Amino acid sequence: MDKSAIYTFMAGCRRGVLSSTSTNGNPQSALMGIATTPALEIIFDTKRSSRKYANLIQRPSCSFVVGWDGEQTVQYEGIAVEPQGEELRNYLETYFAVWPSGRTRMNAPGITFFVVRPTWIRYCDYDQRPPLIEEIVF
């Protein structure tokens, strides 16, 4: 499976489970509304007062699980960044295409956006016999 096929799968998924690590090393997970770029970057918004915000600012390594309908999933590891200025504006169009309500929400106090850039992806399709399992290292 190539990157464009993984993108097609991920772009069809509007939610993913984000896992980050707290200051004391505990894992913390949250279901997030996401959008995916053709470069397989994941975009999401959050409040600066959230646990995930503090976790990702201090320890930007994180992971996602995307897809759980049927037997196809993506396991995803990456590095989160909080884009600003023109870089953020470029990502917002991708995010708003999936989440039009984000345009209104972005003006709420404390809202910010993260982009997670992939370091490792595993696509699994257990509906196939034999199962299809592919990994990409970035």
Phi and psi in degrees as GROMACS dihedral restraints (atoms count N, CA, C in turn):
[ dihedral_restraints ]
;  ai    aj    ak    al  type     phi  dphi    fc
    3     4     5     6     1   -95.7    20    10
    4     5     6     7     1   174.2    20    10
    6     7     8     9     1   -61.1    20    10
    7     8     9    10     1   -35.6    20    10
    9    10    11    12     1   -67.6    20    10
   10    11    12    13     1   -34.7    20    10
   12    13    14    15     1   -70.0    20    10
   13    14    15    16     1   -38.4    20    10
   15    16    17    18     1   -65.7    20    10
   16    17    18    19     1   -40.8    20    10
   18    19    20    21     1   -58.9    20    10
   19    20    21    22     1   -45.8    20    10
   21    22    23    24     1   -57.3    20    10
   22    23    24    25     1   -44.3    20    10
   24    25    26    27     1   -63.7    20    10
   25    26    27    28     1   -50.3    20    10
   27    28    29    30     1   -66.1    20    10
   28    29    30    31     1   -37.0    20    10
   30    31    32    33     1   -64.6    20    10
   31    32    33    34     1   -23.1    20    10
   33    34    35    36     1   -82.4    20    10
   34    35    36    37     1    -2.9    20    10
   36    37    38    39     1  -108.6    20    10
   37    38    39    40     1   120.3    20    10
   39    40    41    42     1   -93.0    20    10
   40    41    42    43     1    -6.1    20    10
   42    43    44    45     1  -137.1    20    10
   43    44    45    46     1   151.7    20    10
   45    46    47    48     1  -151.5    20    10
   46    47    48    49     1   158.1    20    10
   48    49    50    51     1   -97.2    20    10
   49    50    51    52     1   118.5    20    10
   51    52    53    54     1   -94.3    20    10
   52    53    54    55     1   134.0    20    10
   54    55    56    57     1  -120.7    20    10
   55    56    57    58     1   132.6    20    10
   57    58    59    60     1  -133.6    20    10
   58    59    60    61     1   177.1    20    10
   60    61    62    63     1  -121.4    20    10
   61    62    63    64     1   131.9    20    10
   63    64    65    66     1   -76.9    20    10
   64    65    66    67     1   173.6    20    10
   66    67    68    69     1   -61.9    20    10
   67    68    69    70     1   -29.5    20    10
   69    70    71    72     1   -92.5    20    10
   70    71    72    73     1     9.3    20    10
   72    73    74    75     1    89.5    20    10
   73    74    75    76     1     3.3    20    10
   75    76    77    78     1   -79.7    20    10
   76    77    78    79     1   140.1    20    10
   78    79    80    81     1   -74.0    20    10
   79    80    81    82     1   144.7    20    10
   81    82    83    84     1  -137.1    20    10
   82    83    84    85     1   133.8    20    10
   84    85    86    87     1  -126.9    20    10
   85    86    87    88     1   152.3    20    10
   87    88    89    90     1  -151.5    20    10
   88    89    90    91     1   141.5    20    10
   90    91    92    93     1   -78.6    20    10
   91    92    93    94     1   127.5    20    10
   93    94    95    96     1  -125.2    20    10
   94    95    96    97     1   146.4    20    10
   96    97    98    99     1   -78.9    20    10
   97    98    99   100     1   128.0    20    10
   99   100   101   102     1  -128.9    20    10
  100   101   102   103     1   162.6    20    10
  102   103   104   105     1  -134.3    20    10
  103   104   105   106     1   153.3    20    10
  105   106   107   108     1  -124.9    20    10
  106   107   108   109     1   136.9    20    10
  108   109   110   111     1   -90.6    20    10
  109   110   111   112     1   163.4    20    10
  111   112   113   114     1   -59.7    20    10
  112   113   114   115     1   -21.6    20    10
  114   115   116   117     1   -82.9    20    10
  115   116   117   118     1     7.7    20    10
  117   118   119   120     1    67.6    20    10
  118   119   120   121     1    26.3    20    10
  120   121   122   123     1   -84.0    20    10
  121   122   123   124     1   144.6    20    10
  123   124   125   126     1  -107.0    20    10
  124   125   126   127     1   132.9    20    10
  126   127   128   129     1  -115.9    20    10
  127   128   129   130     1   137.3    20    10
  129   130   131   132     1  -153.0    20    10
  130   131   132   133     1   161.7    20    10
  132   133   134   135     1  -110.7    20    10
  133   134   135   136     1   160.0    20    10
  135   136   137   138     1  -160.5    20    10
  136   137   138   139     1   168.5    20    10
  138   139   140   141     1   -91.5    20    10
  139   140   141   142     1   144.9    20    10
  141   142   143   144     1   -64.9    20    10
  142   143   144   145     1   -18.2    20    10
  144   145   146   147     1   -84.6    20    10
  145   146   147   148     1    -3.8    20    10
  147   148   149   150     1   -77.4    20    10
  148   149   150   151     1   158.0    20    10
  150   151   152   153     1   -63.1    20    10
  151   152   153   154     1   -40.3    20    10
  153   154   155   156     1   -63.3    20    10
  154   155   156   157     1   -34.8    20    10
  156   157   158   159     1   -61.2    20    10
  157   158   159   160     1   -52.3    20    10
  159   160   161   162     1   -60.1    20    10
  160   161   162   163     1   -42.4    20    10
  162   163   164   165     1   -59.5    20    10
  163   164   165   166     1   -48.8    20    10
  165   166   167   168     1   -72.1    20    10
  166   167   168   169     1   -30.4    20    10
  168   169   170   171     1   -67.1    20    10
  169   170   171   172     1   -41.1    20    10
  171   172   173   174     1   -84.2    20    10
  172   173   174   175     1   -34.5    20    10
  174   175   176   177     1  -138.1    20    10
  175   176   177   178     1    89.4    20    10
  177   178   179   180     1   -73.1    20    10
  178   179   180   181     1    -9.6    20    10
  180   181   182   183     1   -69.5    20    10
  181   182   183   184     1   132.6    20    10
  183   184   185   186     1  -152.7    20    10
  184   185   186   187     1   176.8    20    10
  186   187   188   189     1  -142.4    20    10
  187   188   189   190     1   160.1    20    10
  189   190   191   192     1  -133.5    20    10
  190   191   192   193     1   153.0    20    10
  192   193   194   195     1  -119.4    20    10
  193   194   195   196     1   127.3    20    10
  195   196   197   198     1  -124.1    20    10
  196   197   198   199     1   130.2    20    10
  198   199   200   201     1    89.8    20    10
  199   200   201   202     1   126.0    20    10
  201   202   203   204     1  -150.5    20    10
  202   203   204   205     1     4.9    20    10
  204   205   206   207     1   -80.3    20    10
  205   206   207   208     1   134.3    20    10
  207   208   209   210     1    69.2    20    10
  208   209   210   211     1  -148.2    20    10
  210   211   212   213     1  -117.7    20    10
  211   212   213   214     1    22.5    20    10
  213   214   215   216     1  -107.0    20    10
  214   215   216   217     1   133.4    20    10
  216   217   218   219     1  -144.3    20    10
  217   218   219   220     1   159.6    20    10
  219   220   221   222     1  -120.1    20    10
  220   221   222   223     1   126.4    20    10
  222   223   224   225     1   -99.4    20    10
  223   224   225   226     1   134.3    20    10
  225   226   227   228     1  -141.4    20    10
  226   227   228   229     1   127.8    20    10
  228   229   230   231     1  -119.4    20    10
  229   230   231   232     1   144.0    20    10
  231   232   233   234     1  -166.6    20    10
  232   233   234   235     1  -173.8    20    10
  234   235   236   237     1  -118.7    20    10
  235   236   237   238     1   124.2    20    10
  237   238   239   240     1   -88.3    20    10
  238   239   240   241     1   137.8    20    10
  240   241   242   243     1  -130.8    20    10
  241   242   243   244     1   151.1    20    10
  243   244   245   246     1  -103.6    20    10
  244   245   246   247     1    93.2    20    10
  246   247   248   249     1   -68.8    20    10
  247   248   249   250     1   153.5    20    10
  249   250   251   252     1  -130.6    20    10
  250   251   252   253     1   164.3    20    10
  252   253   254   255     1    56.6    20    10
  253   254   255   256     1  -134.6    20    10
  255   256   257   258     1   -62.4    20    10
  256   257   258   259     1   -37.7    20    10
  258   259   260   261     1   -59.0    20    10
  259   260   261   262     1   -46.0    20    10
  261   262   263   264     1   -62.1    20    10
  262   263   264   265     1   -45.8    20    10
  264   265   266   267     1   -56.1    20    10
  265   266   267   268     1   -38.5    20    10
  267   268   269   270     1   -63.3    20    10
  268   269   270   271     1   -39.4    20    10
  270   271   272   273     1   -74.6    20    10
  271   272   273   274     1   -30.7    20    10
  273   274   275   276     1   -61.2    20    10
  274   275   276   277     1   -35.0    20    10
  276   277   278   279     1   -62.1    20    10
  277   278   279   280     1   -40.7    20    10
  279   280   281   282     1   -63.5    20    10
  280   281   282   283     1   -45.0    20    10
  282   283   284   285     1   -63.8    20    10
  283   284   285   286     1   -46.3    20    10
  285   286   287   288     1   -68.4    20    10
  286   287   288   289     1   -25.8    20    10
  288   289   290   291     1   -63.3    20    10
  289   290   291   292     1   -32.2    20    10
  291   292   293   294     1   -90.9    20    10
  292   293   294   295     1   -38.2    20    10
  294   295   296   297     1  -124.8    20    10
  295   296   297   298     1    77.2    20    10
  297   298   299   300     1   -57.1    20    10
  298   299   300   301     1   -29.9    20    10
  300   301   302   303     1   -65.8    20    10
  301   302   303   304     1   -15.9    20    10
  303   304   305   306     1   -63.0    20    10
  304   305   306   307     1   -26.1    20    10
  306   307   308   309     1   -61.6    20    10
  307   308   309   310     1   -40.1    20    10
  309   310   311   312     1   -74.6    20    10
  310   311   312   313     1   -43.9    20    10
  312   313   314   315     1   -64.7    20    10
  313   314   315   316     1   -29.3    20    10
  315   316   317   318     1   -65.2    20    10
  316   317   318   319     1   -16.2    20    10
  318   319   320   321     1   -91.2    20    10
  319   320   321   322     1    -1.5    20    10
  321   322   323   324     1   -71.2    20    10
  322   323   324   325     1   146.8    20    10
  324   325   326   327     1   -58.5    20    10
  325   326   327   328     1   133.3    20    10
  327   328   329   330     1    82.7    20    10
  328   329   330   331     1     2.3    20    10
  330   331   332   333     1   -78.6    20    10
  331   332   333   334     1   137.8    20    10
  333   334   335   336     1  -143.0    20    10
  334   335   336   337     1   172.1    20    10
  336   337   338   339     1  -124.7    20    10
  337   338   339   340     1   147.1    20    10
  339   340   341   342     1  -121.2    20    10
  340   341   342   343     1   149.2    20    10
  342   343   344   345     1  -120.1    20    10
  343   344   345   346     1   129.6    20    10
  345   346   347   348     1  -106.8    20    10
  346   347   348   349     1   123.6    20    10
  348   349   350   351     1   -98.5    20    10
  349   350   351   352     1   128.9    20    10
  351   352   353   354     1   -70.1    20    10
  352   353   354   355     1   144.4    20    10
  354   355   356   357     1  -116.0    20    10
  355   356   357   358     1   -23.7    20    10
  357   358   359   360     1  -158.9    20    10
  358   359   360   361     1   136.2    20    10
  360   361   362   363     1  -137.0    20    10
  361   362   363   364     1   136.7    20    10
  363   364   365   366     1  -123.2    20    10
  364   365   366   367     1   121.5    20    10
  366   367   368   369     1  -100.5    20    10
  367   368   369   370     1   130.9    20    10
  369   370   371   372     1  -126.3    20    10
  370   371   372   373     1   132.4    20    10
  372   373   374   375     1  -130.0    20    10
  373   374   375   376     1   101.1    20    10
  375   376   377   378     1   -90.1    20    10
  376   377   378   379     1     2.6    20    10
  378   379   380   381     1   -77.3    20    10
  379   380   381   382     1   -16.2    20    10
  381   382   383   384     1   -92.2    20    10
  382   383   384   385     1   153.1    20    10
  384   385   386   387     1  -124.8    20    10
  385   386   387   388     1   113.8    20    10
  387   388   389   390     1   -72.0    20    10
  388   389   390   391     1   162.4    20    10
  390   391   392   393     1   -59.4    20    10
  391   392   393   394     1   147.8    20    10
  393   394   395   396     1   -97.6    20    10
  394   395   396   397     1   120.9    20    10
  396   397   398   399     1  -132.7    20    10
  397   398   399   400     1   118.1    20    10
  399   400   401   402     1  -129.1    20    10
  400   401   402   403     1   139.9    20    10
  402   403   404   405     1  -119.5    20    10
  403   404   405   406     1   145.7    20    10
  405   406   407   408     1  -128.6    20    10
  406   407   408   409     1   128.7    20    10
  408   409   410   411     1  -109.2    20    10
  409   410   411   412     1   132.1    20    10
